[in-house]
Amino acid sequence: MSMSDYDEEVAVSFIRNYLPQDLKERFKEDDLYYFLDLLCEFYEQNDYFEEDDEEKEERELIDFIIRQSAEDEIGRFTQEEILLFLRAEAAYTDTLDIEE
């Protein structure tokens, strides 16, 4: 499979089902699409696909999503909330067996 197999609609449905109940209620569907867009924007801007320091990358990505969400007046989210979103998105990506 390739990245072209990544389906945002399926990803959002998967993520919504993966998240704990309190976040299912907190994150609107539009929030999840927005976060996916920010995820792509972050990697396009930072070219981290080859990064060795995954922990640093994750912290920077979380901070980026929190900062952009606040600036764009989407909402204020905690690091833990965004981390759970990222875990859910990674679980979806794992189901695709994407070639890098």
C-alpha positions as CSV (number, residue, x, y, z in Angstrom):
1,M,0.0,0.0,0.0
2,S,1.0,3.6,-0.4
3,M,0.0,6.9,1.2
4,S,-2.6,7.2,-1.5
5,D,-4.5,4.5,0.4
6,Y,-4.8,6.8,3.4
7,D,-8.5,7.8,3.5
8,E,-9.2,10.8,5.8
9,E,-12.8,9.9,6.2
10,V,-12.0,6.3,7.3
11,A,-9.1,7.7,9.5
12,V,-11.5,10.1,11.3
13,S,-14.0,7.3,11.9
14,F,-11.2,5.0,13.2
15,I,-9.8,7.7,15.4
16,R,-13.2,8.5,16.9
17,N,-13.8,4.9,17.7
18,Y,-10.2,4.5,19.2
19,L,-10.4,7.5,21.5
20,P,-11.6,7.3,25.1
21,Q,-15.3,8.3,25.6
22,D,-14.4,11.7,27.1
23,L,-12.4,12.7,24.1
24,K,-15.1,11.4,21.7
25,E,-17.3,13.9,23.3
26,R,-14.7,16.7,23.4
27,F,-13.4,16.4,19.8
28,K,-15.9,17.3,17.1
29,E,-15.5,15.5,13.8
30,D,-14.2,18.8,12.3
31,D,-11.5,18.9,15.0
32,L,-10.2,15.5,13.9
33,Y,-10.1,16.6,10.2
34,Y,-8.3,19.8,11.3
35,F,-5.8,17.8,13.4
36,L,-5.1,15.5,10.4
37,D,-4.4,18.6,8.2
38,L,-2.1,20.0,10.9
39,L,-0.3,16.7,11.1
40,C,0.4,16.8,7.3
41,E,1.4,20.5,7.5
42,F,3.8,19.8,10.3
43,Y,5.6,17.1,8.4
44,E,5.7,19.1,5.2
45,Q,7.2,22.1,7.0
46,N,9.7,20.1,9.1
47,D,10.6,17.1,6.9
48,Y,10.7,14.8,9.9
49,F,10.1,11.5,8.1
50,E,13.8,10.7,8.5
51,E,14.1,12.1,12.1
52,D,15.9,9.8,14.6
53,D,14.6,11.5,17.7
54,E,11.0,10.4,17.8
55,E,10.3,11.8,21.3
56,K,11.5,15.3,20.3
57,E,9.5,15.1,17.1
58,E,6.4,14.1,19.0
59,R,6.8,16.9,21.5
60,E,7.2,19.5,18.7
61,L,4.2,18.1,16.8
62,I,2.0,18.2,19.9
63,D,3.1,21.8,20.6
64,F,2.5,22.7,17.0
65,I,-1.1,21.3,17.0
66,I,-1.9,23.1,20.3
67,R,-0.4,26.4,19.2
68,Q,-2.2,26.3,15.7
69,S,-5.5,25.3,17.3
70,A,-5.4,28.2,19.6
71,E,-4.3,30.7,16.9
72,D,-7.0,29.5,14.5
73,E,-9.6,29.7,17.4
74,I,-10.5,26.0,17.0
75,G,-10.0,25.3,20.7
76,R,-7.6,24.9,23.5
77,F,-6.3,21.4,23.9
78,T,-4.0,19.7,26.4
79,Q,-0.8,17.8,25.5
80,E,-2.5,14.6,26.8
81,E,-5.5,15.1,24.5
82,I,-3.4,15.7,21.5
83,L,-1.1,12.8,22.4
84,L,-4.2,10.5,22.5
85,F,-5.2,11.8,19.1
86,L,-1.8,11.0,17.7
87,R,-1.8,7.5,19.1
88,A,-5.2,6.9,17.5
89,E,-4.0,8.2,14.2
90,A,-0.8,6.1,14.4
91,A,-3.0,3.0,15.1
92,Y,-5.0,3.8,12.0
93,T,-1.9,4.2,9.9
94,D,-0.6,0.9,11.2
95,T,-3.7,-0.8,9.8
96,L,-2.7,0.3,6.3
97,D,0.8,-1.2,6.1
98,I,2.1,1.9,4.3
99,E,5.4,1.7,2.5
100,E,7.7,4.5,3.4
